[in-house]
Amino acid sequence: MALPTQKRSRSRQKRREYQYRLKKINLTTCPQCKKQTLPHKACIHCGNYKGKIVVNLEKTKKDKKDKKSK
Ligand SMILES: [Zn+2]
């Protein structure tokens, strides 16, 4: 059975694990409600994108409640 010839040093081990780290996400402030949101996406707090309301959040919340009650 094949075995590793040398022990991997802690440094090499950590270097390999570095790619699986949690990456820092970039956030921007919504011009409408001034809350932190993801860039190039509709605001998750008010559904606003480029000065227009793209997602009607009140309606979607009601739909989710209706689906759960069924
Ligand atoms: Zn917003």
PDB file of the backbone (N, CA, C, O) and the ligand in Angstrom, with CONECT records:
HET     ZN  A 101       1
ATOM      1  N   MET A   1       0.834  -1.200   0.000  1.00  0.00           N
ATOM      2  CA  MET A   1       0.000   0.000   0.000  1.00  0.00           C
ATOM      3  C   MET A   1       0.874   1.258   0.000  1.00  0.00           C
ATOM      4  O   MET A   1       1.835   1.356   0.763  1.00  0.00           O
ATOM      5  N   ALA A   2       0.534   2.206  -0.854  1.00  0.00           N
ATOM      6  CA  ALA A   2       1.315   3.443  -0.973  1.00  0.00           C
ATOM      7  C   ALA A   2       1.142   4.324   0.254  1.00  0.00           C
ATOM      8  O   ALA A   2       0.034   4.527   0.750  1.00  0.00           O
ATOM      9  N   LEU A   3       2.257   4.835   0.724  1.00  0.00           N
ATOM     10  CA  LEU A   3       2.237   5.728   1.884  1.00  0.00           C
ATOM     11  C   LEU A   3       2.964   7.031   1.553  1.00  0.00           C
ATOM     12  O   LEU A   3       3.884   7.027   0.736  1.00  0.00           O
ATOM     13  N   PRO A   4       2.567   8.147   2.173  1.00  0.00           N
ATOM     14  CA  PRO A   4       3.300   9.390   1.935  1.00  0.00           C
ATOM     15  C   PRO A   4       4.724   9.297   2.488  1.00  0.00           C
ATOM     16  O   PRO A   4       4.933   8.829   3.607  1.00  0.00           O
ATOM     17  N   THR A   5       5.703   9.749   1.691  1.00  0.00           N
ATOM     18  CA  THR A   5       7.111   9.631   2.097  1.00  0.00           C
ATOM     19  C   THR A   5       7.492  10.595   3.210  1.00  0.00           C
ATOM     20  O   THR A   5       8.307  10.270   4.073  1.00  0.00           O
ATOM     21  N   GLN A   6       6.896  11.787   3.183  1.00  0.00           N
ATOM     22  CA  GLN A   6       7.221  12.772   4.220  1.00  0.00           C
ATOM     23  C   GLN A   6       5.960  13.369   4.826  1.00  0.00           C
ATOM     24  O   GLN A   6       4.907  13.451   4.193  1.00  0.00           O
ATOM     25  N   LYS A   7       6.111  13.779   6.067  1.00  0.00           N
ATOM     26  CA  LYS A   7       5.010  14.441   6.757  1.00  0.00           C
ATOM     27  C   LYS A   7       4.829  15.849   6.175  1.00  0.00           C
ATOM     28  O   LYS A   7       5.811  16.556   5.951  1.00  0.00           O
ATOM     29  N   ARG A   8       3.575  16.258   5.928  1.00  0.00           N
ATOM     30  CA  ARG A   8       3.280  17.618   5.448  1.00  0.00           C
ATOM     31  C   ARG A   8       3.437  18.583   6.620  1.00  0.00           C
ATOM     32  O   ARG A   8       2.849  18.384   7.683  1.00  0.00           O
ATOM     33  N   SER A   9       4.221  19.610   6.416  1.00  0.00           N
ATOM     34  CA  SER A   9       4.449  20.589   7.487  1.00  0.00           C
ATOM     35  C   SER A   9       3.176  21.384   7.773  1.00  0.00           C
ATOM     36  O   SER A   9       2.279  21.464   6.933  1.00  0.00           O
ATOM     37  N   ARG A  10       3.111  21.963   8.954  1.00  0.00           N
ATOM     38  CA  ARG A  10       1.939  22.759   9.325  1.00  0.00           C
ATOM     39  C   ARG A  10       1.727  23.904   8.336  1.00  0.00           C
ATOM     40  O   ARG A  10       0.590  24.230   7.997  1.00  0.00           O
ATOM     41  N   SER A  11       2.807  24.505   7.880  1.00  0.00           N
ATOM     42  CA  SER A  11       2.744  25.610   6.925  1.00  0.00           C
ATOM     43  C   SER A  11       2.088  25.185   5.616  1.00  0.00           C
ATOM     44  O   SER A  11       1.215  25.880   5.098  1.00  0.00           O
ATOM     45  N   ARG A  12       2.516  24.033   5.083  1.00  0.00           N
ATOM     46  CA  ARG A  12       1.934  23.525   3.829  1.00  0.00           C
ATOM     47  C   ARG A  12       0.469  23.169   4.007  1.00  0.00           C
ATOM     48  O   ARG A  12      -0.352  23.408   3.122  1.00  0.00           O
ATOM     49  N   GLN A  13       0.148  22.595   5.160  1.00  0.00           N
ATOM     50  CA  GLN A  13      -1.229  22.221   5.480  1.00  0.00           C
ATOM     51  C   GLN A  13      -2.120  23.460   5.500  1.00  0.00           C
ATOM     52  O   GLN A  13      -3.210  23.466   4.929  1.00  0.00           O
ATOM     53  N   LYS A  14      -1.636  24.510   6.170  1.00  0.00           N
ATOM     54  CA  LYS A  14      -2.403  25.757   6.276  1.00  0.00           C
ATOM     55  C   LYS A  14      -2.547  26.436   4.914  1.00  0.00           C
ATOM     56  O   LYS A  14      -3.589  27.016   4.607  1.00  0.00           O
ATOM     57  N   ARG A  15      -1.478  26.358   4.090  1.00  0.00           N
ATOM     58  CA  ARG A  15      -1.508  26.955   2.757  1.00  0.00           C
ATOM     59  C   ARG A  15      -2.599  26.282   1.908  1.00  0.00           C
ATOM     60  O   ARG A  15      -3.303  26.948   1.149  1.00  0.00           O
ATOM     61  N   ARG A  16      -2.728  24.969   2.046  1.00  0.00           N
ATOM     62  CA  ARG A  16      -3.756  24.223   1.310  1.00  0.00           C
ATOM     63  C   ARG A  16      -5.154  24.603   1.818  1.00  0.00           C
ATOM     64  O   ARG A  16      -6.076  24.784   1.023  1.00  0.00           O
ATOM     65  N   GLU A  17      -5.305  24.721   3.137  1.00  0.00           N
ATOM     66  CA  GLU A  17      -6.605  25.037   3.739  1.00  0.00           C
ATOM     67  C   GLU A  17      -7.052  26.478   3.468  1.00  0.00           C
ATOM     68  O   GLU A  17      -8.234  26.800   3.593  1.00  0.00           O
ATOM     69  N   TYR A  18      -6.123  27.320   3.105  1.00  0.00           N
ATOM     70  CA  TYR A  18      -6.398  28.742   2.878  1.00  0.00           C
ATOM     71  C   TYR A  18      -7.478  28.949   1.822  1.00  0.00           C
ATOM     72  O   TYR A  18      -8.255  29.899   1.920  1.00  0.00           O
ATOM     73  N   GLN A  19      -7.544  28.075   0.807  1.00  0.00           N
ATOM     74  CA  GLN A  19      -8.523  28.222  -0.262  1.00  0.00           C
ATOM     75  C   GLN A  19      -9.952  27.958   0.210  1.00  0.00           C
ATOM     76  O   GLN A  19     -10.901  28.363  -0.462  1.00  0.00           O
ATOM     77  N   TYR A  20     -10.123  27.288   1.352  1.00  0.00           N
ATOM     78  CA  TYR A  20     -11.465  26.965   1.855  1.00  0.00           C
ATOM     79  C   TYR A  20     -11.946  27.975   2.897  1.00  0.00           C
ATOM     80  O   TYR A  20     -12.962  27.747   3.553  1.00  0.00           O
ATOM     81  N   ARG A  21     -11.230  29.082   3.056  1.00  0.00           N
ATOM     82  CA  ARG A  21     -11.602  30.085   4.063  1.00  0.00           C
ATOM     83  C   ARG A  21     -12.900  30.807   3.673  1.00  0.00           C
ATOM     84  O   ARG A  21     -13.337  30.750   2.524  1.00  0.00           O
ATOM     85  N   LEU A  22     -13.493  31.474   4.639  1.00  0.00           N
ATOM     86  CA  LEU A  22     -14.661  32.311   4.386  1.00  0.00           C
ATOM     87  C   LEU A  22     -14.179  33.634   3.818  1.00  0.00           C
ATOM     88  O   LEU A  22     -13.332  34.301   4.413  1.00  0.00           O
ATOM     89  N   LYS A  23     -14.713  34.009   2.677  1.00  0.00           N
ATOM     90  CA  LYS A  23     -14.294  35.244   2.035  1.00  0.00           C
ATOM     91  C   LYS A  23     -15.181  36.416   2.475  1.00  0.00           C
ATOM     92  O   LYS A  23     -16.382  36.267   2.697  1.00  0.00           O
ATOM     93  N   LYS A  24     -14.552  37.569   2.590  1.00  0.00           N
ATOM     94  CA  LYS A  24     -15.258  38.770   3.008  1.00  0.00           C
ATOM     95  C   LYS A  24     -16.163  39.247   1.874  1.00  0.00           C
ATOM     96  O   LYS A  24     -15.709  39.392   0.739  1.00  0.00           O
ATOM     97  N   ILE A  25     -17.445  39.493   2.175  1.00  0.00           N
ATOM     98  CA  ILE A  25     -18.373  39.954   1.141  1.00  0.00           C
ATOM     99  C   ILE A  25     -18.390  41.478   1.078  1.00  0.00           C
ATOM    100  O   ILE A  25     -18.298  42.168   2.094  1.00  0.00           O
ATOM    101  N   ASN A  26     -18.512  41.977  -0.154  1.00  0.00           N
ATOM    102  CA  ASN A  26     -18.536  43.420  -0.393  1.00  0.00           C
ATOM    103  C   ASN A  26     -19.978  43.923  -0.299  1.00  0.00           C
ATOM    104  O   ASN A  26     -20.856  43.425  -1.004  1.00  0.00           O
ATOM    105  N   LEU A  27     -20.223  44.909   0.570  1.00  0.00           N
ATOM    106  CA  LEU A  27     -21.569  45.452   0.743  1.00  0.00           C
ATOM    107  C   LEU A  27     -21.616  46.928   0.354  1.00  0.00           C
ATOM    108  O   LEU A  27     -20.642  47.664   0.516  1.00  0.00           O
ATOM    109  N   THR A  28     -22.770  47.338  -0.162  1.00  0.00           N
ATOM    110  CA  THR A  28     -22.995  48.749  -0.472  1.00  0.00           C
ATOM    111  C   THR A  28     -24.232  49.235   0.293  1.00  0.00           C
ATOM    112  O   THR A  28     -25.030  48.426   0.769  1.00  0.00           O
ATOM    113  N   THR A  29     -24.386  50.548   0.406  1.00  0.00           N
ATOM    114  CA  THR A  29     -25.562  51.083   1.085  1.00  0.00           C
ATOM    115  C   THR A  29     -26.654  51.397   0.069  1.00  0.00           C
ATOM    116  O   THR A  29     -26.389  51.949  -0.999  1.00  0.00           O
ATOM    117  N   CYS A  30     -27.868  51.039   0.415  1.00  0.00           N
ATOM    118  CA  CYS A  30     -29.024  51.308  -0.445  1.00  0.00           C
ATOM    119  C   CYS A  30     -29.330  52.806  -0.417  1.00  0.00           C
ATOM    120  O   CYS A  30     -29.456  53.371   0.669  1.00  0.00           O
ATOM    121  N   PRO A  31     -29.456  53.475  -1.581  1.00  0.00           N
ATOM    122  CA  PRO A  31     -29.753  54.912  -1.583  1.00  0.00           C
ATOM    123  C   PRO A  31     -31.162  55.235  -1.062  1.00  0.00           C
ATOM    124  O   PRO A  31     -31.423  56.355  -0.622  1.00  0.00           O
ATOM    125  N   GLN A  32     -32.065  54.249  -1.116  1.00  0.00           N
ATOM    126  CA  GLN A  32     -33.455  54.461  -0.687  1.00  0.00           C
ATOM    127  C   GLN A  32     -33.617  54.347   0.836  1.00  0.00           C
ATOM    128  O   GLN A  32     -34.124  55.268   1.477  1.00  0.00           O
ATOM    129  N   CYS A  33     -33.184  53.212   1.414  1.00  0.00           N
ATOM    130  CA  CYS A  33     -33.413  52.977   2.849  1.00  0.00           C
ATOM    131  C   CYS A  33     -32.130  53.065   3.681  1.00  0.00           C
ATOM    132  O   CYS A  33     -32.177  52.913   4.901  1.00  0.00           O
ATOM    133  N   LYS A  34     -30.972  53.312   3.028  1.00  0.00           N
ATOM    134  CA  LYS A  34     -29.662  53.486   3.699  1.00  0.00           C
ATOM    135  C   LYS A  34     -29.205  52.260   4.498  1.00  0.00           C
ATOM    136  O   LYS A  34     -28.470  52.391   5.477  1.00  0.00           O
ATOM    137  N   LYS A  35     -29.642  51.076   4.075  1.00  0.00           N
ATOM    138  CA  LYS A  35     -29.208  49.852   4.747  1.00  0.00           C
ATOM    139  C   LYS A  35     -28.193  49.113   3.884  1.00  0.00           C
ATOM    140  O   LYS A  35     -28.092  49.369   2.685  1.00  0.00           O
ATOM    141  N   GLN A  36     -27.444  48.200   4.490  1.00  0.00           N
ATOM    142  CA  GLN A  36     -26.399  47.456   3.789  1.00  0.00           C
ATOM    143  C   GLN A  36     -27.018  46.373   2.893  1.00  0.00           C
ATOM    144  O   GLN A  36     -27.814  45.555   3.353  1.00  0.00           O
ATOM    145  N   THR A  37     -26.634  46.383   1.598  1.00  0.00           N
ATOM    146  CA  THR A  37     -27.132  45.375   0.649  1.00  0.00           C
ATOM    147  C   THR A  37     -26.007  44.907  -0.264  1.00  0.00           C
ATOM    148  O   THR A  37     -24.927  45.496  -0.292  1.00  0.00           O
ATOM    149  N   LEU A  38     -26.275  43.840  -1.010  1.00  0.00           N
ATOM    150  CA  LEU A  38     -25.307  43.317  -1.970  1.00  0.00           C
ATOM    151  C   LEU A  38     -25.299  44.199  -3.219  1.00  0.00           C
ATOM    152  O   LEU A  38     -26.359  44.658  -3.645  1.00  0.00           O
ATOM    153  N   PRO A  39     -24.121  44.449  -3.820  1.00  0.00           N
ATOM    154  CA  PRO A  39     -24.074  45.276  -5.026  1.00  0.00           C
ATOM    155  C   PRO A  39     -24.627  44.542  -6.255  1.00  0.00           C
ATOM    156  O   PRO A  39     -24.544  43.317  -6.330  1.00  0.00           O
ATOM    157  N   HIS A  40     -25.184  45.272  -7.204  1.00  0.00           N
ATOM    158  CA  HIS A  40     -25.761  44.744  -8.450  1.00  0.00           C
ATOM    159  C   HIS A  40     -26.939  43.801  -8.203  1.00  0.00           C
ATOM    160  O   HIS A  40     -27.223  42.920  -9.014  1.00  0.00           O
ATOM    161  N   LYS A  41     -27.621  43.999  -7.067  1.00  0.00           N
ATOM    162  CA  LYS A  41     -28.799  43.185  -6.734  1.00  0.00           C
ATOM    163  C   LYS A  41     -29.874  44.121  -6.171  1.00  0.00           C
ATOM    164  O   LYS A  41     -29.559  45.192  -5.651  1.00  0.00           O
ATOM    165  N   ALA A  42     -31.138  43.715  -6.276  1.00  0.00           N
ATOM    166  CA  ALA A  42     -32.222  44.496  -5.677  1.00  0.00           C
ATOM    167  C   ALA A  42     -32.076  44.464  -4.162  1.00  0.00           C
ATOM    168  O   ALA A  42     -31.681  43.447  -3.592  1.00  0.00           O
ATOM    169  N   CYS A  43     -32.397  45.583  -3.511  1.00  0.00           N
ATOM    170  CA  CYS A  43     -32.253  45.695  -2.056  1.00  0.00           C
ATOM    171  C   CYS A  43     -33.153  44.676  -1.360  1.00  0.00           C
ATOM    172  O   CYS A  43     -34.326  44.535  -1.705  1.00  0.00           O
ATOM    173  N   ILE A  44     -32.587  43.961  -0.369  1.00  0.00           N
ATOM    174  CA  ILE A  44     -33.366  42.930   0.332  1.00  0.00           C
ATOM    175  C   ILE A  44     -34.297  43.532   1.379  1.00  0.00           C
ATOM    176  O   ILE A  44     -35.182  42.846   1.891  1.00  0.00           O
ATOM    177  N   HIS A  45     -34.100  44.819   1.701  1.00  0.00           N
ATOM    178  CA  HIS A  45     -34.933  45.460   2.727  1.00  0.00           C
ATOM    179  C   HIS A  45     -36.133  46.184   2.121  1.00  0.00           C
ATOM    180  O   HIS A  45     -37.224  46.157   2.692  1.00  0.00           O
ATOM    181  N   CYS A  46     -35.940  46.838   0.956  1.00  0.00           N
ATOM    182  CA  CYS A  46     -37.050  47.594   0.366  1.00  0.00           C
ATOM    183  C   CYS A  46     -37.367  47.174  -1.080  1.00  0.00           C
ATOM    184  O   CYS A  46     -38.347  47.667  -1.640  1.00  0.00           O
ATOM    185  N   GLY A  47     -36.585  46.291  -1.701  1.00  0.00           N
ATOM    186  CA  GLY A  47     -36.856  45.819  -3.064  1.00  0.00           C
ATOM    187  C   GLY A  47     -36.553  46.844  -4.137  1.00  0.00           C
ATOM    188  O   GLY A  47     -37.097  46.772  -5.239  1.00  0.00           O
ATOM    189  N   ASN A  48     -35.687  47.801  -3.824  1.00  0.00           N
ATOM    190  CA  ASN A  48     -35.353  48.888  -4.733  1.00  0.00           C
ATOM    191  C   ASN A  48     -34.102  48.553  -5.556  1.00  0.00           C
ATOM    192  O   ASN A  48     -33.151  47.965  -5.040  1.00  0.00           O
ATOM    193  N   TYR A  49     -34.112  48.935  -6.850  1.00  0.00           N
ATOM    194  CA  TYR A  49     -32.911  48.784  -7.677  1.00  0.00           C
ATOM    195  C   TYR A  49     -32.865  49.901  -8.704  1.00  0.00           C
ATOM    196  O   TYR A  49     -33.805  50.068  -9.481  1.00  0.00           O
ATOM    197  N   LYS A  50     -31.787  50.663  -8.717  1.00  0.00           N
ATOM    198  CA  LYS A  50     -31.580  51.806  -9.622  1.00  0.00           C
ATOM    199  C   LYS A  50     -32.751  52.792  -9.577  1.00  0.00           C
ATOM    200  O   LYS A  50     -33.218  53.264 -10.613  1.00  0.00           O
ATOM    201  N   GLY A  51     -33.217  53.093  -8.362  1.00  0.00           N
ATOM    202  CA  GLY A  51     -34.275  54.083  -8.179  1.00  0.00           C
ATOM    203  C   GLY A  51     -35.685  53.610  -8.461  1.00  0.00           C
ATOM    204  O   GLY A  51     -36.628  54.399  -8.404  1.00  0.00           O
ATOM    205  N   LYS A  52     -35.845  52.304  -8.771  1.00  0.00           N
ATOM    206  CA  LYS A  52     -37.182  51.771  -9.024  1.00  0.00           C
ATOM    207  C   LYS A  52     -37.458  50.608  -8.074  1.00  0.00           C
ATOM    208  O   LYS A  52     -36.537  49.890  -7.683  1.00  0.00           O
ATOM    209  N   ILE A  53     -38.727  50.423  -7.703  1.00  0.00           N
ATOM    210  CA  ILE A  53     -39.093  49.262  -6.883  1.00  0.00           C
ATOM    211  C   ILE A  53     -39.272  48.072  -7.821  1.00  0.00           C
ATOM    212  O   ILE A  53     -40.233  48.012  -8.589  1.00  0.00           O
ATOM    213  N   VAL A  54     -38.338  47.132  -7.750  1.00  0.00           N
ATOM    214  CA  VAL A  54     -38.316  45.974  -8.642  1.00  0.00           C
ATOM    215  C   VAL A  54     -39.061  44.796  -8.027  1.00  0.00           C
ATOM    216  O   VAL A  54     -39.785  44.077  -8.716  1.00  0.00           O
ATOM    217  N   VAL A  55     -38.876  44.606  -6.718  1.00  0.00           N
ATOM    218  CA  VAL A  55     -39.503  43.483  -6.013  1.00  0.00           C
ATOM    219  C   VAL A  55     -40.499  44.030  -4.993  1.00  0.00           C
ATOM    220  O   VAL A  55     -40.138  44.838  -4.136  1.00  0.00           O
ATOM    221  N   ASN A  56     -41.755  43.585  -5.088  1.00  0.00           N
ATOM    222  CA  ASN A  56     -42.759  43.983  -4.101  1.00  0.00           C
ATOM    223  C   ASN A  56     -42.634  43.034  -2.907  1.00  0.00           C
ATOM    224  O   ASN A  56     -43.178  41.930  -2.919  1.00  0.00           O
ATOM    225  N   LEU A  57     -41.905  43.485  -1.871  1.00  0.00           N
ATOM    226  CA  LEU A  57     -41.595  42.615  -0.730  1.00  0.00           C
ATOM    227  C   LEU A  57     -42.829  42.277   0.100  1.00  0.00           C
ATOM    228  O   LEU A  57     -42.932  41.164   0.616  1.00  0.00           O
ATOM    229  N   GLU A  58     -43.763  43.209   0.240  1.00  0.00           N
ATOM    230  CA  GLU A  58     -44.983  42.940   1.026  1.00  0.00           C
ATOM    231  C   GLU A  58     -45.811  41.819   0.390  1.00  0.00           C
ATOM    232  O   GLU A  58     -46.366  40.967   1.084  1.00  0.00           O
ATOM    233  N   LYS A  59     -45.881  41.838  -0.960  1.00  0.00           N
ATOM    234  CA  LYS A  59     -46.645  40.808  -1.673  1.00  0.00           C
ATOM    235  C   LYS A  59     -45.967  39.441  -1.542  1.00  0.00           C
ATOM    236  O   LYS A  59     -46.630  38.434  -1.296  1.00  0.00           O
ATOM    237  N   THR A  60     -44.625  39.415  -1.711  1.00  0.00           N
ATOM    238  CA  THR A  60     -43.893  38.145  -1.632  1.00  0.00           C
ATOM    239  C   THR A  60     -43.975  37.539  -0.236  1.00  0.00           C
ATOM    240  O   THR A  60     -44.048  36.318  -0.092  1.00  0.00           O
ATOM    241  N   LYS A  61     -43.963  38.399   0.810  1.00  0.00           N
ATOM    242  CA  LYS A  61     -44.098  37.900   2.183  1.00  0.00           C
ATOM    243  C   LYS A  61     -45.461  37.257   2.388  1.00  0.00           C
ATOM    244  O   LYS A  61     -45.571  36.217   3.036  1.00  0.00           O
ATOM    245  N   LYS A  62     -46.516  37.887   1.826  1.00  0.00           N
ATOM    246  CA  LYS A  62     -47.871  37.336   1.944  1.00  0.00           C
ATOM    247  C   LYS A  62     -47.969  35.988   1.234  1.00  0.00           C
ATOM    248  O   LYS A  62     -48.581  35.054   1.752  1.00  0.00           O
ATOM    249  N   ASP A  63     -47.360  35.887   0.036  1.00  0.00           N
ATOM    250  CA  ASP A  63     -47.379  34.642  -0.733  1.00  0.00           C
ATOM    251  C   ASP A  63     -46.728  33.510   0.030  1.00  0.00           C
ATOM    252  O   ASP A  63     -47.219  32.382   0.034  1.00  0.00           O
ATOM    253  N   LYS A  64     -45.583  33.832   0.696  1.00  0.00           N
ATOM    254  CA  LYS A  64     -44.869  32.810   1.473  1.00  0.00           C
ATOM    255  C   LYS A  64     -45.718  32.329   2.637  1.00  0.00           C
ATOM    256  O   LYS A  64     -45.733  31.138   2.948  1.00  0.00           O
ATOM    257  N   LYS A  65     -46.443  33.272   3.298  1.00  0.00           N
ATOM    258  CA  LYS A  65     -47.305  32.907   4.420  1.00  0.00           C
ATOM    259  C   LYS A  65     -48.439  32.004   3.952  1.00  0.00           C
ATOM    260  O   LYS A  65     -48.786  31.032   4.624  1.00  0.00           O
ATOM    261  N   ASP A  66     -49.027  32.336   2.773  1.00  0.00           N
ATOM    262  CA  ASP A  66     -50.119  31.539   2.220  1.00  0.00           C
ATOM    263  C   ASP A  66     -49.669  30.128   1.886  1.00  0.00           C
ATOM    264  O   ASP A  66     -50.406  29.168   2.108  1.00  0.00           O
ATOM    265  N   LYS A  67     -48.439  29.998   1.344  1.00  0.00           N
ATOM    266  CA  LYS A  67     -47.906  28.681   0.982  1.00  0.00           C
ATOM    267  C   LYS A  67     -47.682  27.819   2.226  1.00  0.00           C
ATOM    268  O   LYS A  67     -47.908  26.609   2.208  1.00  0.00           O
ATOM    269  N   LYS A  68     -47.227  28.476   3.326  1.00  0.00           N
ATOM    270  CA  LYS A  68     -46.967  27.740   4.577  1.00  0.00           C
ATOM    271  C   LYS A  68     -48.256  27.248   5.211  1.00  0.00           C
ATOM    272  O   LYS A  68     -48.305  26.149   5.764  1.00  0.00           O
ATOM    273  N   SER A  69     -49.310  28.071   5.131  1.00  0.00           N
ATOM    274  CA  SER A  69     -50.585  27.710   5.776  1.00  0.00           C
ATOM    275  C   SER A  69     -51.278  26.557   5.068  1.00  0.00           C
ATOM    276  O   SER A  69     -52.072  25.846   5.684  1.00  0.00           O
ATOM    277  N   LYS A  70     -50.984  26.353   3.749  1.00  0.00           N
ATOM    278  CA  LYS A  70     -51.654  25.281   2.992  1.00  0.00           C
ATOM    279  C   LYS A  70     -51.215  23.893   3.412  1.00  0.00           C
ATOM    280  O   LYS A  70     -51.695  22.902   2.862  1.00  0.00           O
TER     281      LYS A  70
HETATM  282 ZN    ZN A 101     -33.213  49.481   0.366  1.00  0.00          ZN2+
END
